[in-house]
Each structure stands twice: as C-alpha cells, then as structure tokens.
Amino acid sequence: MTNLVLVDNDDGIVTLTLNLPEQRNPISDPEMIEALVETLSGLDADMATRVIIITGAGNAFSSGGNVKKMGESGGLNDKVAAQTRRNYKLGIQRIPLLLEAMEVPVIAAVNGPAIGAGCDLACMCDIRIAGESARFAESFVKVGIVPGDGGAWLLPRVVGFSKACEMALTGDVIDAAEALACGLVSRVVPDAELLPQARAMAARIAVNPPHVVRMTRRLLREGWTVKLDTLLEMSAAMQALAHATADHKEAIAAMLGKRPPNFTGA
C-alpha cells in the first residue's frame, strides 16, 4: 500500500506522489483509495505536518478512474446497482469528505493530465499550481457516467457555474493557460519548476503559526457552505483560541522588535 503513495517529508512540508505512472495514476481502485485516505488522515493528525503537496509520478497528475476496470464487476461498478452506490460511498467518496474535513492546507502540483476524478482531486485541494503541460477535463460524460466523486459540488465553486457546466457537459479538455484564465489554477509555471514552486509556496505557508494556519483553513472551508452569522460565530471562537497562543504573543513581540518571529506551535 505504501508504494502506491510516496511520502517525502521535508521539515513538515510533505509531498505525496501518486505512484502508478504506468496507469497514469488512477485514484478509483480500492488500494489507492485506502492508501490516500490512510496517509492523509495520519498526516492531518500530526501537528508536525505544516503543508501537504499532492502530485503524480511520471507525466500525469491523475487519470481519475481506471477505465479498464469500469466495465468489470467487483470494482466501483457492480452488477447490482445498489452495491455500486455503496462502493462509491465507501470508496472514492471518502477522499473528498476527508480533504474537506482536514485542517492542513493542501496544494495540488498538477504535472500533467488531470482527467475526470483527477480533475476533481485537484479541485479538492486548497491551492492548485499547474505545469505548462497540465491538462484538465471533467470528462465523465465521455465514458457515459456522471461525476460520482463530488465534482458537481467542487467544480462550480472553483471555476463558477457557467464554466463548470461547460466543462462537465462537453467533457472537453482545457490546457493550462485556459485553466489559469478560468481560475481552476492560481498559477502556471514551467514543468521543471513545478515542484520547486509548489514547495516554495508551501514554505511561505509553513513559516506561519501552525494552529492559526489550520484554523484559517477550516474557516475558509466552512465559509463555502455556512451562513455569515454562523461563520462569524466560528471566527470569534477560533480568534479567542488564536489570541491565547504563545505564537500570537511571539508575532507581536517580533513585529515590535523588528525581528523575524520564531513560531513553535505553542
């Protein structure tokens, strides 16, 4: 299982690499789902984890579903439709639910095609950086199925309703430049600079107080769905926690002393 997701931890900046390059890194098989969920859950529970980067081995980010297995019983698809429903709920749908509930910020470093559930995996992340060779497609219609992993919820929140409809109803592939123009990614960089740029961004996040970073991430996620008064109540409660941290006191002292802060997570 551990070979399916490679883990590189550089002082709290953790790079996860989907490691099925010969299959273009599909995420629909039970073994990959379990590896991703187990790895992400463990990292989120560890306060030493500051930022997570997800990328793909080889020349693809993720092909999404394993097309060769789509017609087979025993995978996500089953000859009993009710069992197929359970397979989705107990399988791939665990990934968006986990990424939504996590506290650690997650960056997608999209190093090639991100197709179907692969595109949705990128949308599950907080920040998306694309290499110039990146391609994106919400292509479920092309194989005669609907977005079963939450894409119909994720994509409109990232690119807006009209663009999400265009992508999901045509299944067309868009390149990195178009992804940047519609807000699917926040920047496009040369392929050779993708991981260095992602790690540089992760480092700019990781230098900040870890508890505050995690709480800010939670507020941003909750802000997608809750009413303003609910979010304000949550913000007040988290602000009380932030004011009580030693890192807050260190931030003020460093600012007044005109020196770099030293945040310890206390």
C-alpha positions as CSV (number, residue, x, y, z in Angstrom):
1,M,0.0,0.0,0.0
2,T,2.8,2.4,0.9
3,N,4.3,2.1,-2.6
4,L,1.0,3.5,-4.1
5,V,1.6,6.9,-2.4
6,L,5.2,8.0,-1.9
7,V,5.8,10.3,1.0
8,D,8.6,12.9,1.2
9,N,8.6,14.9,4.4
10,D,10.9,17.9,4.4
11,D,10.6,19.5,7.9
12,G,6.8,19.4,7.9
13,I,6.3,20.1,4.2
14,V,5.1,16.7,2.9
15,T,4.9,15.8,-0.8
16,L,2.6,12.9,-1.6
17,T,3.2,11.4,-5.0
18,L,0.6,9.1,-6.6
19,N,2.7,6.3,-7.8
20,L,1.1,4.3,-10.6
21,P,2.8,6.1,-13.5
22,E,2.3,3.2,-16.0
23,Q,-1.5,3.7,-15.4
24,R,-1.4,7.5,-15.2
25,N,-2.1,7.4,-11.5
26,P,-5.8,6.5,-11.3
27,I,-7.4,7.0,-7.9
28,S,-10.5,4.8,-8.2
29,D,-9.1,1.4,-7.2
30,P,-9.7,0.4,-3.5
31,E,-6.0,0.0,-2.8
32,M,-5.2,3.6,-3.9
33,I,-8.2,5.0,-2.1
34,E,-7.1,3.3,1.1
35,A,-3.5,4.4,0.7
36,L,-4.6,8.0,0.1
37,V,-7.1,8.1,3.0
38,E,-4.8,6.4,5.4
39,T,-1.8,8.7,4.5
40,L,-3.7,11.9,4.5
41,S,-5.5,11.1,7.8
42,G,-2.2,10.3,9.5
43,L,-0.6,13.5,8.3
44,D,-3.5,15.7,9.3
45,A,-3.5,14.2,12.8
46,D,0.2,15.0,13.2
47,M,0.8,18.7,14.3
48,A,4.3,18.5,12.8
49,T,2.7,18.5,9.3
50,R,2.5,22.1,8.1
51,V,1.6,21.7,4.4
52,I,0.8,18.8,2.0
53,I,1.6,18.8,-1.7
54,I,-0.1,16.2,-3.9
55,T,1.4,15.4,-7.3
56,G,1.7,12.4,-9.7
57,A,4.6,10.2,-10.7
58,G,5.5,10.2,-14.4
59,N,3.9,12.5,-16.9
60,A,0.4,12.6,-15.5
61,F,-1.2,14.0,-12.3
62,S,-4.1,11.5,-12.3
63,S,-6.3,9.9,-15.0
64,G,-9.1,9.7,-12.4
65,G,-11.0,6.4,-12.8
66,N,-9.4,3.2,-14.0
67,V,-11.2,2.9,-17.4
68,K,-10.1,-0.7,-17.9
69,K,-12.0,-1.7,-14.8
70,M,-15.1,0.4,-15.3
71,G,-17.0,-2.5,-17.1
72,E,-15.9,-5.1,-14.5
73,S,-18.0,-6.2,-11.5
74,G,-16.1,-6.1,-8.2
75,G,-14.7,-2.6,-8.7
76,L,-16.7,0.6,-8.1
77,N,-19.2,-0.7,-10.7
78,D,-21.2,-3.8,-9.7
79,K,-23.8,-5.9,-11.5
80,V,-26.1,-4.9,-8.6
81,A,-26.8,-1.2,-8.8
82,A,-27.4,-0.8,-5.1
83,Q,-24.0,-2.3,-4.4
84,T,-22.4,0.2,-6.9
85,R,-23.9,3.0,-4.8
86,R,-22.3,1.5,-1.7
87,N,-19.0,1.1,-3.5
88,Y,-18.9,4.8,-4.2
89,K,-19.9,5.9,-0.7
90,L,-17.4,3.5,1.0
91,G,-14.7,4.0,-1.7
92,I,-13.8,7.1,-3.7
93,Q,-16.2,9.4,-1.9
94,R,-14.1,9.1,1.2
95,I,-11.4,11.2,-0.4
96,P,-13.4,14.5,-0.9
97,L,-15.0,14.1,2.5
98,L,-11.6,13.7,4.1
99,L,-10.0,16.6,2.2
100,E,-12.9,18.8,3.1
101,A,-12.6,18.0,6.8
102,M,-8.9,18.2,7.1
103,E,-7.0,21.1,8.8
104,V,-3.7,21.0,7.0
105,P,-3.5,23.1,3.8
106,V,-3.1,21.0,0.6
107,I,-1.5,22.2,-2.6
108,A,-2.1,20.3,-5.9
109,A,1.1,20.4,-8.1
110,V,-0.5,19.3,-11.4
111,N,2.3,17.9,-13.5
112,G,0.3,16.6,-16.5
113,P,-3.3,15.5,-17.4
114,A,-5.8,15.7,-14.5
115,I,-8.8,13.9,-16.0
116,G,-12.2,13.1,-14.5
117,A,-11.7,12.2,-10.9
118,G,-8.1,13.5,-11.3
119,C,-9.5,17.0,-12.1
120,D,-11.8,16.7,-9.1
121,L,-8.9,15.6,-6.9
122,A,-7.1,18.9,-7.9
123,C,-10.3,20.8,-7.0
124,M,-10.4,19.1,-3.6
125,C,-7.1,20.8,-2.8
126,D,-6.8,24.3,-1.5
127,I,-4.3,25.7,-4.0
128,R,-3.6,24.4,-7.5
129,I,-0.4,25.1,-9.4
130,A,0.0,23.7,-12.9
131,G,3.0,22.9,-15.0
132,E,2.7,24.1,-18.6
133,S,1.9,20.5,-19.8
134,A,-1.0,20.2,-17.4
135,R,-4.4,19.4,-19.0
136,F,-7.8,19.3,-17.3
137,A,-11.1,17.6,-18.2
138,E,-14.3,17.0,-16.3
139,S,-14.8,14.1,-18.7
140,F,-17.3,11.8,-17.1
141,V,-19.8,12.2,-19.9
142,K,-17.3,10.9,-22.4
143,V,-17.5,7.5,-20.7
144,G,-21.2,7.6,-20.1
145,I,-21.3,8.3,-16.3
146,V,-21.8,11.3,-14.0
147,P,-19.2,12.9,-11.6
148,G,-19.5,10.3,-8.8
149,D,-16.8,11.8,-6.5
150,G,-18.3,15.2,-5.8
151,G,-17.2,17.0,-9.0
152,A,-20.6,18.6,-9.4
153,W,-20.2,20.3,-6.0
154,L,-16.5,21.0,-6.3
155,L,-16.0,22.4,-9.8
156,P,-18.7,25.2,-9.7
157,R,-17.1,26.5,-6.5
158,V,-13.7,26.7,-8.2
159,V,-14.5,28.0,-11.7
160,G,-18.1,29.3,-11.4
161,F,-21.3,27.7,-12.5
162,S,-21.2,28.5,-16.2
163,K,-17.6,27.3,-16.8
164,A,-18.3,24.2,-14.7
165,C,-21.3,23.4,-16.9
166,E,-19.3,23.9,-20.0
167,M,-16.6,21.6,-18.8
168,A,-18.9,18.9,-17.3
169,L,-21.4,18.8,-20.2
170,T,-18.9,18.8,-23.0
171,G,-16.2,16.8,-21.3
172,D,-13.7,18.9,-23.3
173,V,-10.0,19.1,-22.3
174,I,-8.6,22.5,-21.4
175,D,-5.0,23.4,-21.3
176,A,-3.0,25.1,-18.5
177,A,-3.5,28.6,-19.9
178,E,-7.3,28.2,-20.0
179,A,-7.2,26.7,-16.5
180,L,-5.4,29.8,-15.3
181,A,-7.9,32.1,-17.1
182,C,-10.9,30.5,-15.5
183,G,-9.4,30.2,-12.0
184,L,-9.0,26.5,-12.0
185,V,-5.4,27.1,-11.1
186,S,-3.7,30.1,-9.4
187,R,-0.5,30.0,-11.5
188,V,1.2,28.1,-14.4
189,V,4.9,27.5,-14.3
190,P,7.4,25.7,-16.5
191,D,7.2,21.9,-15.9
192,A,10.7,21.8,-14.5
193,E,9.8,24.5,-11.9
194,L,6.5,22.9,-10.8
195,L,7.6,21.1,-7.6
196,P,10.2,23.8,-6.6
197,Q,7.5,26.4,-7.0
198,A,4.9,24.3,-5.1
199,R,7.4,23.8,-2.3
200,A,8.3,27.5,-2.2
201,M,4.6,28.3,-1.7
202,A,4.3,25.6,0.9
203,A,7.3,27.1,2.7
204,R,5.6,30.6,2.8
205,I,2.6,28.9,4.5
206,A,4.7,26.7,6.8
207,V,6.6,29.7,8.4
208,N,3.3,30.9,9.9
209,P,1.9,29.8,13.3
210,P,0.6,26.2,12.7
211,H,-2.5,26.4,14.8
212,V,-3.6,29.6,13.2
213,V,-2.9,28.2,9.7
214,R,-5.1,25.2,10.5
215,M,-7.9,27.3,11.9
216,T,-7.8,29.7,9.0
217,R,-8.0,26.8,6.6
218,R,-11.1,25.5,8.5
219,L,-12.8,28.9,8.3
220,L,-12.2,29.2,4.6
221,R,-13.7,25.7,4.0
222,E,-16.7,26.4,6.3
223,G,-17.3,29.7,4.5
224,W,-18.3,27.8,1.4
225,T,-21.4,26.5,2.9
226,V,-22.5,28.2,6.1
227,K,-24.3,31.5,6.7
228,L,-22.4,34.6,7.6
229,D,-23.6,34.7,11.2
230,T,-22.5,31.1,11.6
231,L,-19.1,31.8,10.2
232,L,-18.7,34.9,12.4
233,E,-19.5,32.9,15.5
234,M,-16.9,30.3,14.5
235,S,-14.4,33.0,13.7
236,A,-14.9,34.6,17.1
237,A,-14.4,31.3,18.9
238,M,-11.2,30.5,16.9
239,Q,-10.0,34.0,17.4
240,A,-10.2,33.5,21.1
241,L,-8.0,30.4,20.7
242,A,-5.6,32.3,18.5
243,H,-5.2,35.2,21.0
244,A,-4.3,32.6,23.7
245,T,-1.4,31.1,21.8
246,A,2.2,31.8,22.6
247,D,2.7,32.2,18.8
248,H,0.4,35.2,18.8
249,K,2.5,36.8,21.6
250,E,5.7,35.9,19.7
251,A,4.3,37.5,16.5
252,I,3.5,40.8,18.3
253,A,6.9,40.8,20.1
254,A,8.8,40.1,16.8
255,M,6.9,42.8,15.0
256,L,7.5,45.4,17.7
257,G,11.1,44.3,18.0
258,K,11.6,44.4,14.2
259,R,13.0,40.8,14.1
260,P,11.9,37.5,12.5
261,P,9.4,35.6,14.6
262,N,10.1,32.1,15.8
263,F,6.8,30.1,15.8
264,T,6.8,26.9,17.8
265,G,3.1,25.8,17.7
266,A,2.7,26.7,21.3
